[in-house]
């Protein structure tokens, strides 16, 4: 009986949250002013949050105060998965997710989790701005979501608690936290580690308690999360470039007028340019900060990792994404 009551309270709490958000999404108290809600899981110091604040400023300017964006950071409105579900029913306007978990909705998104398919940051943006990158955003609509655009999330590298990663051999026997996507799990396993999906908010404790030996992420996230306090070896192998995707609720989007859609799209595009300009500086500052705090930052030879990834690349031959992979390699 007690367990039933607990689950009942959880259900009622989520229903209340959804009802509250539905009110927030629809409009503000001001006549004819539309206020959209945007939730995400990141710290307010993160460049993604700063870009969202800039988007809010630009939306206010373009609409002459007729539209506003209210931002709820730090997981206030739930996990990434929970916020996606709120988007699908129209109870939340927008959110940010990593591209990898979206492969559950758009299988082709798995290309971003293939190690060493993206060569560098310049190549990364060529792919995102290409027909391939833009078509992936369009395909999200079948899940009642609208892909508004990509944010830079840099390159993902390994960080560990007990020893640095100099080669794939050093990953053997290591439990590494990965993004919750089949491709991310398979990719890190292919490089030699035991891949373990864990929620971002639970990762600090998981490393501290030895549930995992480390994780992989970009420098700003490694720094802001303070994971450098408990995993002091950061090996910049740059095995993948996984973008962040800004999603909008398709029901919300379709409820907007053409003019309102234009204002929101313009603000989104300008925030992409702004976020991109902030990213490299944030990454450099993060590396400097963690180094000063005692992190051992190393730059392993990527060739051994790239050789290790070849069989994983070959596993996508004769699959629906084989043609896209070939085109990306030729860009």
Buried (B, 14 or more C-beta within 10 A) or exposed (E): EEEEEEEEEEEEEBEEBBEEBBEBBBBBEEEEEBBBBBBBBBBEEBBBBBBBBBBBBBBBEBBEEBBBBBBBBBBEBBBBEBBBBBBBEBBBBBBBBBBBBBBBBBBBBBBBBBBBBBBEBEBBBBBBEBEBBEEBBEBBBEBBBBBBBBBBBBBBBBBBBEEBBBBBEBBEEBBBBBBBBBBBBBBBBBBBBBBBEBBBEEBBEBBBEEBBBBBBBBBBBBBBBEBBBBBBBBBBBBBBBBBBBBBBBBBBBEBBEEEBBEBBBBBBBBBBEBBBEBBEEBBEEBBEBBEEEEBBBBEBEBEBBBEBBEEBBEEBEEEEBEEBBEEBEEE
